[in-house]
Structure formats: structure tokens, C-alpha cells
Amino acid sequence: MFKFAMTLSVVLLATLFAGACATGPKSEDNANADQANRPGQSATTEPLLQPTLKGDIERIYLNISMARDAFKNNKSQEAVVHLESANKEVDAALGRKPRLREEFEALKTAIDRAIGAVDRREKDADSQLAELDLRIGSIKTNTP
């Protein structure tokens, strides 16, 4: 009798699990997937890919973060490449005539100093990279 009860409970649990897995995702999950696949919606969800000031800021932020990580891993040449990319993005942002023009120009100057410090492997290069992180974070916060 005990064996029969155990077998019955295992069969019922297996049926319950199989039924729960076979129902598929909720309808709102399908709606979110449909929205994500629309061409117009992808630009709003990925500001990094947008050719706008906000996209420039996101790319600058990403390049500075990657430069900082590369420098911490003793890959100074890779860090310099990321900083040069960030510098190009700052130029693109300045071309859009942003409201925070002075902050972008100060960031560009700070990036130029950091490139030299990282290239020469100076002791204060890490603090200069931290300063860049703060500057772009401030710009990101103050940009609508």
C-alpha cells in the first residue's frame, strides 16, 4: 500500500510539473518580447547605439570604464586606446553643441592628461582615471 501511495504521488507531481512547464510564458512576457523586436523600440532601449548626445555620453562612460579596468589589469596600451575612443566621442558630443559645453571641454582636457599619465604609467594615473569617471558621471546626471 505504501509503495502504491508513493508511486501515485510521484506520478501526480511529475504530471503537475510537466503541465506547469508546458503552459509557456505569460502573455505579458510575449508582449514585452514583441515590443523589444520592433525597430523603433530598440533605439529607445539602447541609448549606447543612438547617434545623439545621450548616446555619446553613454559611449564616453563605457570607454572610460573600460580604460580604468584595463589600467587596473596592467594593460596600459589598451587603456590608452579606450581613452582615445572616449576623446573621439567627446569631440562628437561637442559637435552637437551641448548645454554643458564647458564640462565637455574640461573632460576632454582631463582625458588628454590621463592619456599621458597612463602611457607613462605614472603613479597618479589611477586617480586621474577616477576623476574622469566622476566627470562623465556628473555630465550624465546633468544631461536631460
C-alpha positions in Angstrom: 0.0 0.0 0.0 2.8 2.4 0.9 4.6 1.6 -2.4 1.3 2.4 -4.3 0.9 5.7 -2.5 4.5 6.8 -3.2 4.2 5.8 -6.9 0.9 7.7 -7.2 2.3 10.8 -5.6 5.4 10.7 -7.9 3.2 10.4 -10.9 1.0 13.3 -9.8 4.0 15.5 -9.1 5.5 14.7 -12.5 2.2 15.5 -14.2 1.9 18.7 -12.3 5.5 19.8 -13.2 5.0 18.8 -16.8 1.8 20.8 -17.0 3.3 23.8 -15.4 6.3 23.8 -17.8 4.1 23.2 -20.9 2.0 26.3 -20.4 4.6 28.7 -21.8 5.3 32.3 -20.8 2.6 34.6 -19.7 1.0 36.8 -22.3 2.7 40.0 -20.9 6.1 38.3 -21.5 5.1 37.8 -25.1 4.0 41.5 -25.4 7.4 42.6 -24.0 9.2 40.4 -26.5 7.2 41.8 -29.3 8.0 45.4 -28.2 11.7 44.6 -28.0 11.7 43.3 -31.5 10.2 46.4 -33.1 12.8 48.6 -34.9 11.6 51.8 -33.3 11.7 50.5 -29.8 15.2 49.2 -29.9 16.7 52.7 -30.2 14.9 53.8 -27.0 16.2 50.8 -25.1 19.8 51.1 -26.3 21.0 54.7 -25.8 24.5 53.4 -26.3 23.7 52.9 -30.0 21.9 56.2 -30.6 23.7 58.9 -32.6 22.6 61.5 -30.0 24.2 63.4 -27.2 22.9 60.8 -24.7 24.4 58.1 -26.8 27.7 60.0 -26.9 27.7 60.2 -23.2 27.0 56.5 -22.8 29.8 55.6 -25.1 32.2 58.0 -23.3 31.2 56.5 -20.0 31.7 52.9 -21.3 35.2 53.8 -22.8 36.3 55.4 -19.5 35.2 52.4 -17.5 36.9 50.0 -19.8 40.1 52.1 -19.7 40.0 52.1 -15.9 39.6 48.3 -15.9 42.4 47.8 -18.4 44.7 50.0 -16.4 43.9 48.1 -13.2 44.9 44.9 -15.1 48.2 46.4 -16.1 47.2 46.8 -19.7 48.1 50.4 -20.2 48.2 50.3 -24.0 44.6 49.0 -24.1 43.6 51.7 -21.6 45.1 54.4 -23.9 43.1 53.0 -26.8 39.9 53.3 -24.8 40.8 56.8 -23.7 41.4 57.9 -27.3 38.0 56.4 -28.2 36.4 58.4 -25.4 38.2 61.5 -26.7 36.7 61.0 -30.1 33.2 60.6 -28.6 33.8 63.9 -26.6 34.6 65.6 -30.0 31.3 64.2 -31.4 29.4 65.4 -28.4 31.0 68.9 -28.7 29.9 68.9 -32.3 26.3 68.6 -31.1 26.7 71.9 -29.2 25.6 70.6 -25.8 24.3 72.8 -23.0 27.2 71.6 -20.8 29.9 72.6 -23.3 32.3 73.8 -20.6 32.1 70.4 -18.8 32.8 68.5 -22.0 35.8 70.7 -22.8 37.1 70.1 -19.2 36.5 66.4 -19.7 38.5 66.5 -23.0 41.4 68.2 -21.3 41.3 65.7 -18.4 41.3 62.8 -20.9 44.3 64.2 -22.6 46.2 64.4 -19.3 45.1 60.9 -18.4 46.3 59.5 -21.7 49.8 60.9 -21.0 49.8 59.6 -17.4 48.6 56.1 -18.4 51.0 55.9 -21.2 53.9 56.8 -18.9 52.5 54.6 -16.2 52.6 57.4 -13.6 51.5 56.8 -10.0 48.6 59.2 -10.2 47.1 57.7 -13.4 44.6 55.8 -11.4 43.4 58.9 -9.6 43.1 60.7 -13.0 41.0 57.8 -14.3 38.8 58.1 -11.2 38.5 61.8 -11.9 37.3 61.1 -15.5 34.8 58.7 -14.1 33.4 61.4 -11.8 33.4 64.0 -14.6 31.4 61.9 -17.0 29.1 60.7 -14.2 28.3 64.4 -13.5 27.7 65.1 -17.1 25.5 62.1 -17.4 23.5 63.1 -14.3 23.0 66.7 -15.5 22.0 65.9 -19.1 18.2 65.6 -19.6 
